[in-house]
Amino acid sequence: MKIMSLIITLVAATALIALGQEGTVEEVKQGAKKTGETVKNGLETAGKKTKEAAETVGEKTKETAETVGRKTKETAQTIGGKTKETTRTAHRKSKKASRKARTDTSEQQSTNQTPNTPSPNDR
């Protein structure tokens, strides 16, 4: 009887240990599942934040490119207008100087002209 009692006690103890381990295994599984869900949620949040940041950067880059394009166009138009004005002014001054030079040359020629006909004394 003592042996039978000892065997029953050992079987009962083994059964309790096995049940205790099963409970622990289930707790570990639940903990791992919760951890996995937390990691998954964290990754989803990080993904959303990254996507939002990329969209913001894209929008800012587009706005900057448009601003640079607009400023470049304005500068080109301003320079073009100034160049056109400078060209007109230079052309006007050149024409004025050319007319003046022609007038001065004409006056000099009219005062320095000698007659083409020989004078009676030259014969």
Helices and strands as residue ranges (DSSP letters): H 2-112, G 120-122
